[in-house]
Amino acid sequence: MIKIAICDDDLNQKQNIKALVESVFIRKEQLYEITEYTSGEELVKDMPEARYNIALLDIDMPTMDGIE
């Protein structure tokens, strides 16, 4: 199973990214799990327990962005 984190403060962008990722994994018949975050802080808070194979991060968020 591929574990994916999507972190974006823009709900529409997050939904678009999720739909695109899902379509790829469904087409490849690959098991996946997507966890969504609305801020870098939320993602960092989960990091001790959560392990992701792929992290898709927004680089323009108000406080902690994807680059930080």
N, C-alpha and C positions, 0 to 999 in steps of 0.2 A: 504494500500500500504506500502510495506517495502522499506525504503530508505537505500541504501548501498553506502558507499564511498570506493573506491579502490585507494590506494596511493602507487605507486611504480615507481622508476626512470628507471627501465628496461622495455622497451616496450613489449618485448616478454613475460616476466613474467606477466605483467599487462593484456595482451590479454588472456593468459592461465587462469588466475584467473577469469577474467570476463566470459569466456566461461564456466568454471566449475560452477560458481554461477548461470549463466543463465540457465544451464541445470537442476540444482536442482529446481529452482523456476518454470520453465516451467513444469517439471514433477509433481510438487506439485500443479500446476494450481494456483499459488499465484502471485498476482500483485507485481511488483517490479520496482524500478528505480535505475539505477546505475550512479554514478558520478565518473569520473576518475580524478586523480591528479598525477602529476609527481614529486611533492616535498611536504615536510611537510609544507613549507611556504604557498604554494597554498591552502592547506587544511585549515590551521589555518586562513588564510585570509577570507575564506568563512564561517567559523564557526559561527559568530554572526547571520547570516541569515539561514544557512543550519543546518538542524537537521537530524541526521542519526540514524537508528536503529542498523546498523552494520557498523563497520569500519575495513577494512582489510589493515593493514599498514606494509610496508617494514621496517625492523629494521636495515637495512644497506644502508643508503643513505648519500651522501656527506656532507650536511650541517645539516638540521634538520631531524632526523630519526623518525621512528614510536614510539620509546620509549620516546623520548623527547616530 
